[in-house]
Amino acid sequence: MRRNTITTIIFGIGLSIVSQAVAFQSDYISVEEKGNGPNVILIHGFACSPEVWSGLAREIDSKFKLHIVTIAGLAGSPAPKDDTESYLKTLRDEIARYIDTEELKKVTLIGHSMGGLTSLLVASKERSQVEKVIVVDALPFFSLIFNPLASSEQVLPQAKAFEKQLIGLNDEQFELQAKSAVSRLTKSDDKKELLVKWSKESDRKVYARYLREVMAYDARPELKTIMCPVTVLYPYDQAMGIPEVQVKFLYSNAYVNLKTVSIQSVPDSFHFIMWDQPKVFYSMVEGLIISASAVQLKN
């Protein structure tokens, strides 16, 4: 065998080893890639599985490269081995590190619920790489739902008490709590059962910790640093028992610090818009991603 051939083989093996060494690894998230095209990162919500995106993925993975995030410790995925001072900030940093490690450009972030909050946090950190954010029913400060004048300082003691209470529940008590929590999240009884299943399969400490952090985290000051377009999709149904104008005011007021935001309602849906109005949701999301990509190409 010629010397240059041997050198080529050795060099190729070396490159392979280096490639494997820099592959993204994390104790807090895993990412599955599907499809081809512009980069889209999908981030699921609290106590959920990335399966919430399965319908959307089937619709759009022929046009976009999907990076589907699984959050460790939720819905049966293994819990992180190490604790962290802030799970939300660590989640933000790990997704940002994934973007950098994989050298992703012109990324669209799509997040539901806690994933929507996470998308905003990532966009505030990775300003040059994120071209669009689609927030599916999330506020930058969750506790505004209960008190429009709430602050993190006011909410934190209650959030910590709730965290402690959740950890102390036995399995039967926790299941009752989970069933109560999902009663108005989707119109589908089958999906409600699935949400309860995912809650029960979540690591209890991770579950309680994320809930405490989401309740107390106020991301409104960080909205000012987001430069890319953000679309917030919020649900509305008459069964909510309040006028739609009141719901829209809640979202508009919460995002007042974000100058690049567009807020749109999805009628006849609850929190899981992608389940309650799938065709409308898929069409809206695909249109938003394409419009963002078209602006980049034009520029």
Secondary structure, DSSP 8 states (H G I E B T S, - for coil): --HHHHHHHHHHHHHHHHHHHTS---SSEEEEEESSSSEEEEE--TT--GGGGHHHHHHHTTTSEEEEEEETTSTTS---SS--S-HHHHHHHHHHHHHHHTT--SEEEEEETHHHHHHHHHHHH-TTTEEEEEEES--SSGGGGT-TT--HHHHHHHHHHHHHHHHH--HHHHHHHHHHHTTTT-S-HHHHHHHHHHHHHS-HHHHHHHHHHHHH---GGGGGG--S-EEEEEEE-GGG-S-HHHHHHHHHHHTTT-TTEEEEEEES--S-HHHHSHHHHHHHHHHHHHHHHHHHHH-
